[in-house]
Amino acid sequence: MAAPKPGRPVRGSTSGRPIMALLDLLGRRWILRILWELRDARLSFRELQERCDAMSPTVLNQRLRDLRDSGIVELAEEGGYALTATGTDLLHALLPLQRWADQWQKKIAATPAQPASKSAGANPGRQGVAAAKGQKKV
């Protein structure tokens, strides 16, 4: 599967909007982990593989190809993989999400867990929603 690009349909969207292409790319398995591991230093393929819990070389190669095709990661002349200026900008753009996630974690930890309701009306599911709206199940 080719790397998602703005202006083209991507998984979940045919709009071609840049944000949809970015979300498709970032939603691919291991992409965010690779970006995180490259945040501070250039890493060789083997170093990156070890830091990513020994992911398969096939998957790592594909993800690095996607990131290189997207201009986010480069194969440095000195050897190893590094974030490009665009990749560094992306990492900085994700920092507010990190701060939000930290606050979210604190709120979740401070809120007592609510038991799941077993009543039919609490979470009707697919069939229940159709019945509640008076529609036939399809």
C-alpha positions in Angstrom: 0.0 0.0 0.0 1.4 3.4 -1.0 2.0 6.1 1.5 -1.0 8.4 1.9 -0.6 11.8 0.2 -2.7 15.0 0.3 -4.9 15.3 -2.7 -5.5 11.6 -3.1 -8.1 9.3 -1.5 -6.9 7.5 1.6 -8.3 4.9 3.9 -11.5 6.2 5.3 -11.8 9.3 3.1 -12.0 10.1 -0.6 -11.8 13.9 0.0 -8.0 14.2 -0.6 -7.8 16.6 2.4 -4.3 16.9 3.8 -5.5 16.2 7.4 -7.1 12.9 6.3 -3.8 11.8 4.5 -1.9 12.7 7.7 -4.3 10.8 10.0 -4.1 7.8 7.7 -0.3 7.9 7.8 -0.1 8.4 11.6 -2.7 5.6 12.1 -0.5 3.0 10.5 1.0 0.5 12.9 4.4 1.6 14.3 4.5 5.0 12.6 4.1 7.0 15.8 6.6 4.8 17.6 9.2 5.3 14.8 8.7 9.1 15.0 9.0 9.0 18.8 12.3 6.9 18.6 13.8 9.3 16.1 12.9 12.4 18.1 16.4 12.9 19.6 18.9 11.1 17.4 19.6 9.5 14.1 19.3 5.7 14.4 20.5 2.8 12.3 17.9 0.3 11.0 19.0 -2.2 13.7 18.9 0.4 16.5 15.4 1.5 15.4 14.2 -2.1 15.2 15.5 -2.9 18.7 13.8 0.2 20.1 10.6 -0.8 18.5 10.3 -4.1 20.4 12.1 -6.1 17.6 9.4 -5.4 15.0 9.8 -7.4 11.8 12.3 -6.0 9.3 9.7 -6.2 6.6 7.3 -4.0 8.5 10.0 -1.5 9.6 11.2 -1.2 6.0 7.7 -0.5 4.8 7.0 2.1 7.5 10.4 3.8 6.8 9.5 3.8 3.1 6.2 5.5 3.9 7.8 8.1 6.1 10.6 8.8 3.5 8.0 9.0 0.7 6.1 11.5 2.8 9.2 13.6 3.5 9.1 13.0 7.2 12.2 10.8 7.6 15.4 10.6 5.6 18.2 8.2 5.3 21.1 10.4 6.5 24.3 10.6 4.5 26.2 9.8 7.7 24.1 6.6 8.0 21.0 5.9 9.9 17.5 7.4 9.8 16.6 10.8 11.0 13.6 13.2 11.0 13.6 15.8 8.3 12.8 19.4 9.1 9.2 18.5 8.2 9.3 15.5 10.5 10.6 17.7 13.3 7.7 20.2 12.6 5.3 17.3 12.8 6.7 16.1 16.1 6.3 19.6 17.5 2.7 19.8 16.2 1.9 16.6 18.1 3.2 18.0 21.5 -0.1 19.7 22.3 -1.7 16.2 22.0 0.8 14.9 24.4 -0.1 17.6 26.9 -3.8 16.9 26.4 -3.3 13.2 26.9 -1.4 13.8 30.2 -4.3 16.0 31.4 -6.8 13.3 30.3 -4.9 10.7 32.2 -5.1 12.8 35.4 -8.8 13.3 34.9 -9.5 9.6 34.3 -7.4 8.7 37.3 -9.3 11.1 39.5 -12.7 9.9 38.3 -14.1 6.8 40.0 -14.9 4.0 37.6 -18.6 3.7 36.7 -20.0 0.2 36.4 -21.3 -0.7 33.0 -25.1 -0.7 32.9 -26.8 -3.9 31.9 -30.1 -2.4 31.1 -31.3 -2.7 27.5 -31.8 1.0 27.1 -28.4 2.1 28.3 -26.4 0.9 25.2 -28.9 -0.5 22.7 -26.3 -1.5 20.0 -27.1 -1.7 16.3 -30.4 -3.6 16.6 -31.6 -1.5 19.5 -30.9 1.8 17.7 -32.9 0.7 14.7 -35.8 -0.5 16.9 -35.7 2.7 19.0 -36.0 4.7 15.8 -38.8 2.5 14.5 -36.7 1.1 11.6 -36.5 -2.4 10.3 -33.3 -4.3 11.0 -31.3 -4.7 7.8 
